[in-house]
Amino acid sequence: MPGFRSALHAGSVMHHRLRPREHRLRYSVFYLLLDLDEIDTLASKLRLFSHNRFNLFSFHDRDHDAEAKTSLREKIERHLREAGIDFGGSIQILTMPRILGYAFNPLSVYFCHRHDGSLSAIFYEVNNTFGQRHNYLVPVLPGINGPIRQESQKSFYVSPFMTTDMVYSFSINPPGKDLAVSITGRDDAGPLIVAKLSTTRQDLTDAALGRAFCLYPLMTFKVIAGIYWEALLIWLKGIRLHHRPSPPDQAVTIGHSAMPEIDHREKNTANGL
C-alpha cells in the first residue's frame, strides 16, 4: 500500500547448474516484502490478505518459526543479539505468501536494519523438501554502496544432487524499486550452481494481489511441483544422488561480508541471468 514499507515484488527466478551436466530453469514468480511491524495493519486494510488465518493470500508466523513461542521479530532479534549484530530498525521479510492456504518457501530473506535505517544484516531462511529448516545470518558492513556481497559455508542439505561441502556467495541488491538476490554455490572445482531472483516493486494493494493471482495462478502449488519436476530432469541427465546427512545442531550458520573475486566464467553466467 502507498506509504508502507511492505510491497509486492514480481519478477523471475533462475537456476543454472554448470557441472557435471548443465541444467537451467527459469520461472515467473512474485514475492511479498513484508515489514514485520506492518503485517497486522496490512491484514486489517486488505480484503485479500490475512495474518495467521485463511484467505486468498495469507502470512502465517508458524511457516517461519517452528516453535512459535515468540513473535517473528523477537526470534530474528534474538539471533542478531547472539551474533553481536546491531539492530533496532525495521525487519522486512521477502517471502511467498500462502495462496489458498498453501505455501512452500525454499528461501525467505530478512532484511534487518539498524536504528538509523541502514541495513545491518541479512538473514536467509532455507527450507528443504524433507521438512527441515536452517538459517544463515550474515552481517552487512556500514557504508556499502552497490551490491552487498557476503559468504557462508554451506551447512544444510537442500538438493539431493549436491553435497554440503560448498561455499555460498551472495550478491544482494536490497529492496528499492528493484530487488535482486543472487547466490553462487562453489566447491573445490569452482562455481557449481548460480541462482538468481530478480523483481520489481509494486504497491501492495488488493488490485495488485488480484492481478498476481491471475498472472501467477496457484503459484505456491507450482513451486513444489516444479522442484520435483526439475529433480526428475536432473536425474535423467545422469547426475547422481548424494546421501542426506543429519541437519546441523545449531539453528543458524554465521557468515561474513565479503568482496570475492568473480572469475570470467561466473561473470558470463551472471550476465545471462
N, C-alpha and C positions, 0 to 999 in steps of 0.2 A: 504494500500500500504506500502511496506517496507520503513522505515524511518518516518512514520506518527504515531501519537498517536492514530488515528482512526483505527478501526478494525472491523471485523465481528466476532461475538460470537455465536457459535452453541451449543445446549445442550437440556435441557428439563425443563419443568415447572411442578410442582406437587402441588396439594391442598389436604389437608386431614382434613376433618371436623370430630370432635371427638364426638360431642353430638348434639341433643338427639338421632340422628341416625348417625352411621358412614357412611361417604361418601368420596371416594377417587378418584382422577383423575390424569393422567399423560399424557402430550403431548410433542412431539418433536417440538422444536422451534429454531429460530435463531433471533438474535438482531444485530443491528448496534451500535457500540460505536463510536460516532462522536464527535470529538473536534470541538467546535463551531467556532473556528478560522480557521479550515481546510476545512469546508464544501464546500465553493466555489472552492477551489483548487481541491478537490476530484471530484467535478462535471465537472471541465474542463478536467480532465485527464481520467475519467472513461466513457466508452460509455454506460454502463447500469445503471448509477446513475445520477440523476439530482437534482438540488436545486430549489424548487418553480416552477417546471414545470413537465409535464407528462414524464414518462419514464417507463421502466420495474420496476425499483426501484427509489423512489424519497423521498426527505425530504422536507416537507412544514412547514415553520415557523408558519403559522396560525393554524396548528394542535396542537401547543403547546402555543399559545398566542392568545386568542380570539380577543383582540383588535388590535393587530399587529401595534401599534403606535410606538413601539421602536423595536430594534433588540432583539433577544432572549437573547443574552449575557447581554444587558443593563437591560432587565427585571430581570434576575436572580441576577445580581449585585445590583439592587435596593433593592431586598428583603434581600440580605446579609447585605447591608448597614443599612437598617432599623432595622435588628436584632442585629446589632453591631458585625457582624462576619467578620473576616479578609478575604480579597480576593485579586485578582490581578494576579493570575496564570491562568492556563488553566481551562476551564469548559468543561466537557465531558458529553454527554447525551447518556444513554443506552435506546434504543427505537426500536420498529419495524418500518421499513420504509413502505411507501406506496408501494404496489405491484399492478401494472396496475391501479394506481390512487386511490387505496382504502387502508385504514388502520384504525383500532381501537385499541388504546393502553390503556388497563386498568391501566397500571402503566408504567411510564417512570421515570428513575432515573438519576439525575445530580450529578456528582462528581466535587465538587468545590475546587480549590486549592489556596494556598497562593502564594505569590511571590517566596518563596523559593522552591516551588514544592510540599510541604506537603499538605495533604488533610485537608481542614478547615471545610467543611460542606457537607452534603448530602441533596439534595432537591428531594422530592418524589412528582411526579405529578400524580394525580389519576383522572381517568375519569370513570363515571358510564354510564350505557346504557340509561339513561334518558337525556343525553345531558348536564350533569353538570360536573364541574371540581373543584377540591380542591387540595391544596398543603400542604405538611408537610416539614418543614425545621428544620434540626437537626444539631447542631454543632458537630465537631469532635475534641476531645481533642488532643493536640500535644503529640507526643512520644508514641502513642498507637502501641503495637505490637500484631499481631494476629488479629482475627476478631474484627470489630468495633461493639460495642453494643450500641443501642440507644432505647429510648422510647418516645411515644407520646400518648396523649389522642386521641381516635378516635373522629372525629367531623364531618364526612361526610358519608352520606348514600351511600353504594355501593351495597350490596346484599339485596334483599327483604326478605331474610331469617335470617337477623341479624340486631340487633339494633345498634345504635351508642354509647350505654353505654358500651364501651370496651376500653381497652388499647392495643396499638400496641407495640410489642417488636421487634426490628430489629437486625439482625446479618448479617454483611456485610464483605465479603472478597473482597476488592477493585480490580479494573482491574489490571490484570497481565497476566500470561499465562492462569490462570483460574479466574473465577469471580463467586461469589455466593451471592444471596440476599435471606435471609430467614426472614419471617415475621410471628410472632405468635400473634393471637388475643386472649385476655383474658377478661373474665368478672368476676363477683364476685365468680363464682364457679371454676375458674381456666382456663387453656387453652381450647379454643373452636375450633380454626382452626389454621392450620400451612400451609403456602405456601412457596415454595422454587423454585428459579430459579438457575440452575447450568449450566455454559457454559465454553467452551474452546475457546481461541483466535485463529483466523486465520487472515492472512494479507487480507486487503480489496482490492481485485482486481476484474477485470471483470470475470476472471476464477472462483473465489470464489463465486461471485454473480450468475453466471450461474449455478454452482453446487447447490447452495442454492435453486434456483428456481426449479430445477429438484427434489431435495430431499424433499423440503417443498412446493409443488405446491399450489399456491393460499392460502398461509398460513394466510394472514390477513383476507381473507373472512372466513376461517375456525374458526378463533378466535371468531368472533361474533356468528357464528352458534354453536360453542361449548359451549359458555356461555348459550345460550337458551336451548340447549340440556341437559346440566348438571342441569340447573334450573328445567327442567321438571322432571328429575330423582329424584332430591331432593324433589320436591313437591309430587311425587308419593310415597315417603317414609313417607309422613305424617308430614313433617316439616312445621310449619305454617309460613305464611307471616306476615311481620311487616309493619306498616304504614310508608310511606316515609315522613320525616319531610322536612321543607324548608332547603336549603343549608345554611351553616354558612355565616354570614355577611362579615367576613374577608376572604381574599383570601388565607391566609397562617396560618396554625397552627404551633407554635414553640414547638419543642420537646426538649429533653435533652439527653446528653450522659449518659450511664448507664452501670453497670456491674451486671445485675439482676441474682439472683439465679434461676437455672433451675431445676424444680422438676424432679423426676425419670421418671414419665410418659412422660414428654416432651422430655427427653433425648432419651428414647426408640423410640419416634416418629421421632425425628430428625435423628437418626441413620438409620431409614428406608427410608429416603427421597431419 
